[in-house]
Amino acid sequence: AVMATEMYATYQEGIDDRSIRVRTRLFPGWRFVGDLPLRTGLGGDMLSIGALKFVSDGSIQGYTACLCKGYHDRPDVNGTEVIPAAELIQLVTEAHRKGWQVAVHANGDQAIDNTLDAFEAALEFDTDSPVMRYHLALALDALGEKDRALELLKEEQDSHLKLVLGLSLIHLLLRK
């Protein structure tokens, strides 16, 4: 779960009163952390702080995933860069230096490339810090070499992608 500062107490209460019975790892959003003295690993077995979560772009189906070229059915639309590439490098590097595990939501090919550039820059300073991960809806062979060289955790959203592709197919069929 992506968390805001105020949410942690609610989760802690759920652990204390046993209304939360599953292990929960919170992924604080980069906009909510500020200078709080938190980082990856704080907590216990049932409730802990995970990676610092960044959002690089939007979604494929919402035409907001950041693409190098326009969408196949809307060539004039390239999506949205939520965090500009240079700023993402700065934010990820700073979080990495502070000991955070870093997670980035990156769906479009340009967003994935920006994310890998940010990870590469952060790893230049410290290769022994916590793992970096990103999740994506596009499985892109062209990014595979860079991804493997950086030894990152990649979480492909197969079920999400199947839903998007299914909806796109239905949309195309209905248009004909």
N, C-alpha and C positions, 0 to 999 in steps of 0.2 A: 504494500500500500504506500502511496505517496502521502507524506504527512505534513501538516502545518504544525507549528510549535504547540498550539493549544490542544492538539489531538493526543499528544503523548500521555497526558494525565488520564484521559478517558480510556486508553488502551491499558494503562497500568491498573486502573480500577477494575477493569474486566479480568485481568490476570489475578488480582488480589481476591475478588469475590467469586472467582472460578466460572464466570459467565463466558469467558473466552477459554476454550479447551484445546485449541490448536496452537502450535508454535507460530508466532507472528514476528515477522521481520519488517520493520518500517523503513521505507526509502524516503528520507526527507527531500522535499523539493528545494532546489538551489535558491529559490526566492525567499524561503522561509527560515533558512539556517542562520544567516547573518554571522554574528560573532559568538554564537552559543558554543559552550565548551563541549560539544558533542563530536563524535566521529564513529566510523564503522567499528562495530564490535561492542559498543556499550550495551549493557543489559545482561540478561541471563538466558537460560534455556528456553523459556516460554515467550519472552518478549525481548527483542534486541533491535539495535539500529543497524541497518544494512547500508547499501551504497547511497551516495548523494546523487539524486536523480536530476538530470538535465533533459530538456525537451528541445530537440534540434529542429523539428518540423512537425507537420500535421499528419493527416491520414490520406491514404491512396483514394479511398472512396469519397472523401470530402474535397478532393482536388486541392489539398493543402500540403501534401508531401512535397518536399523540395526536390525538383528534378533538374537535370542538366538541360533537357529539351522538354518541350511542352507535352502534355498528355496526348495519347494517340487520337482521342476523340475531341480534344480541345487544345490544339497545338499552340494557342496563344496563352495558355495557362501553365506556369512552371511551379506552382505551389507557393508555400510560405516558408521563409527562413526565420524561425522563431528567435534563434540566437545567431547573429551574424558570425561567419566563420572565424574572423580574428578574435571576436569576443569569446567564442566557444573555446578557442585555444587558451586564452588567458584564464577563463574560469576553470577549465578542466585541469590545467597545470597547477593553479593555486590550490584547488581541492586535493589534488594528488600530493602536493607538497605538505599539506596539513594532515596527511595520513588517511584520507577518505578512500574507500573503494568508490569508483565512479561508474554510474550507469547512464547511458544516453539513449533516449528514444529517437531513432533515426529510421524513417521509412523510405524516403526517396533516395535515388542514387547520389544526388548532390549532397544531401544531408549525411548519408553514410560516408561519403568521401571526406566531408568536413569533419565528421566525428573521428575517422581514422587519422586525419591530420592532427587533430587535437590530442589524441592518445599518443601519437608518435612524438609530438612536441613534449608532452608531459613525461614520457618515458626517457627522453634524453637527459632529464635531470636526475631521475631516480628509477632504476629498474627493479628495485626490491620492495617497493611499496605495494599496497593492496591491489588486487586484480581489477582490471577494467572490463566492462561489459557493455554491450549495446544490443538492442533488439530491433528487428527490422521485419518488414513485410515483403521485401524483394530479396530473393536469393540471386546475387549477382556474381557470376564467375570472374568477371574482370577485377573485382575487389578481393578475390580469394588470396592472392599472393601477398598483398600488403597485410591482410587480416592474419594470415598464418605467420608472417614474419614478426608481427607484434605479439603473437600468442595471446589473443583476446578471447573472451567468452562471447560467442555470438548466439543470440536466442532468436531463431527464425519463428515467426508467428504463422505456422502452417495452417492451423484451423482458421485464423483470421483471414489469411490469404485466400483460402478456399471459399470462404464466405464472400469476399470481395469479388473474386473471379466468377462465382456463381451469380451474384447480383449483376455483374457487368454483362454476363452472357444473357441473362433474362432481359436486361435493358436493351441489348442489341436485337434480340429476337422480337421484342415488342415493338421496336421501331420499324421493323420490316413489314 
